[in-house]
Amino acid sequence: MTEQAVPVTLHILNKEYKIACPADKQDELLASAQLLDQQMRELRDSGKVIGPDRIAVVAALNLAHELKQLQKQNNTLCDEFFDRLIEMRHKIEHVLGGDSN
């Protein structure tokens, strides 16, 4: 059964947005909106970026860049974890006397 979307009101850089969202995702949406609002306010207050459209684009680029960095870090950690699991498997097989690989 598909959950019904309910309207959620977001406040981003002094503007109000109503977004339809599944009830179980509301907290995540609100947290995301709060993060975006914070980023946009910091950019606006720095005076380096002027205009709401430019502020939104720069904030989105900053968040996308951070996401890409975290994805890269996650991939590296997954690779390291996988390599360590293989090492542990070989050590266990060696200890048990079953060098099958």
VENUR-V186274 format. One record per residue. N is the residue number from 1. PSI is psi in degrees with one decimal (999 if undefined). OMEGA is omega in degrees with one decimal (NA if undefined). Layout:
N;PSI;OMEGA  N;PSI;OMEGA
//
This chain:
1;131.2;-179.6  2;133.4;-179.4  3;140.4;179.1  4;138.7;174.5  5;139.3;177.7  6;150.1;180.0  7;136.4;177.0  8;133.9;179.3  9;124.6;179.7  10;146.1;176.2  11;112.9;-178.5  12;118.2;179.0  13;53.0;175.9  14;17.4;174.1  15;149.7;-179.6  16;135.0;178.6  17;135.6;174.1  18;123.9;-176.5  19;134.0;174.1  20;133.6;-174.2  21;141.1;173.5  22;142.8;-175.5  23;-37.8;-177.5  24;-4.5;179.2  25;2.3;-175.7  26;-44.7;-178.4  27;-41.1;178.4  28;-41.5;178.8  29;-44.7;179.4  30;-40.8;178.2  31;-39.8;178.0  32;-42.6;178.8  33;-39.0;178.4  34;-41.9;177.6  35;-44.6;178.6  36;-43.9;178.6  37;-43.8;179.2  38;-47.1;179.6  39;-45.2;-177.6  40;-38.7;177.6  41;-41.6;178.5  42;-42.6;178.0  43;-45.4;179.3  44;-44.9;-176.6  45;-23.8;178.7  46;-23.3;-179.4  47;-0.9;-178.8  48;-23.4;-179.5  49;126.8;-176.6  50;137.6;177.8  51;133.0;-176.3  52;-34.6;179.3  53;-46.3;179.6  54;-40.2;177.8  55;-44.0;-179.7  56;-42.2;-178.6  57;-44.7;-179.4  58;-40.9;177.2  59;-43.7;178.5  60;-41.3;178.4  61;-42.5;178.2  62;-44.3;179.6  63;-38.7;177.6  64;-39.6;178.1  65;-44.7;178.5  66;-41.2;177.8  67;-45.8;179.7  68;-40.4;178.2  69;-43.6;179.5  70;-37.1;177.0  71;-41.8;178.5  72;-43.7;178.2  73;-42.2;179.5  74;-43.0;178.4  75;-41.8;178.4  76;-45.9;179.4  77;-39.4;177.8  78;-42.1;178.1  79;-44.8;179.0  80;-41.7;178.7  81;-45.7;179.4  82;-44.1;178.3  83;-41.4;179.1  84;-36.7;176.4  85;-41.3;178.0  86;-43.9;177.8  87;-44.6;179.9  88;-40.0;179.3  89;-44.3;179.1  90;-40.3;178.8  91;-42.3;179.2  92;-44.0;179.1  93;-38.5;179.2  94;-44.7;-179.8  95;-39.6;-179.4  96;-6.1;177.7  97;20.4;-178.2  98;58.8;179.0  99;83.5;-177.9  100;-18.8;-179.5  101;999;NA
//
